[in-house]
């Protein structure tokens, strides 16, 4: 049974989470553009000297550089959401403002338990228990939240992390079979085909997006990091709303 005696007001936390999602949507548009992605393209040309068709894959990395602060803002809003969740619980528990109060920063089992114990007198034992159960339920997403925290902290205190992109291969659908042209990941421009035949079938790019500068034990693909972090925060707030009185 929760210690709170009135509805838990998570409106600030929800507003921050909505803002985080809006930033991440803005980031994806900044990177990819509207509709078909403008981060990468395949350029076709005909060499009249050799009478050959050439195909080149081009990566527009400038879009990634321009999007760095948006990615940082999305991460910062996610971390702020968790801190505002704890603040809302503390206010509902009759506590005055404490500038050192925050959601436990380390989500590993023992470290989270230690961090939670430090704020239990502010949020109450029952709500601390709710957070512990919710964290355990979404423990597979915890590492993604750690990655988000690194992105946010670096953006505020050191440098804006960049999401790098690489095209590992171009895949051509050819008479029911797939023909694969490997490409160097770090190339901004690479000619992957030259020959007398024009390619008329559809081509697909095997593209990998990766956030540079995160620890080796952390996930580094932006979609995985942010979608899992959103799921973690949603799970925490849903658990609290189902526990608090209406």
Secondary structure, 3 states (H helix, E strand, C coil): CCCCCCCCCCHHHHHHHHHHHHHHHHHHHHHHCCCCCCCEEEEEEEECCCCEEEEEEEECCHHHHHCHHHHHHHHHHHHHHHHHHHHHHHHHCCCCCCCCCCCCCCCCHHHHHHHHHHHHHHHCHHHHHHHHHHHHHCHHHHHHHHHHHHHHHHHHHCCCCCEEEEEEEEEEEECCEEEEEECCCCCCEEEEEEECCCCCCCEEEEEEEEECCCCCCCCCCHHHHHHHHHHHHHHHHHHHHHHCCC
